């Protein structure tokens, strides 16, 4: 049986995946931050600058993917937050032990 919204009793709701989104954002920021460890000065060659930018983008993508995977694991293991598509309210569905 689909879950009902406790506010309007609608059956139209979806999972929020907030931990996945947070993990991806933090992973991207930390990935880029770790890649940008060389200070940029005025006399840096164009090739080195291009390489640093590409490395930062690559590290950001890797960090985002790792963070999203960690967030997905967190969302699966703990409480699931849902958003009602009818009234827009959010509510938490407590996991039951099997």
Number of C-alpha atoms within 10 A of each C-alpha: 4 8 14 13 22 13 13 12 12 15 15 14 20 13 15 17 17 17 21 21 17 16 22 25 19 17 23 25 17 17 23 22 13 15 17 15 10 8 6 11 8 5 6 10 9 9 9 11 13 11 11 17 15 13 17 21 16 16 22 24 19 17 23 25 18 19 24 24 17 17 20 18 13 17 18 12 10 11 13 18 17 20 17 23 14 14 14 13 14 17 17 14 12 10 11 6 4 3
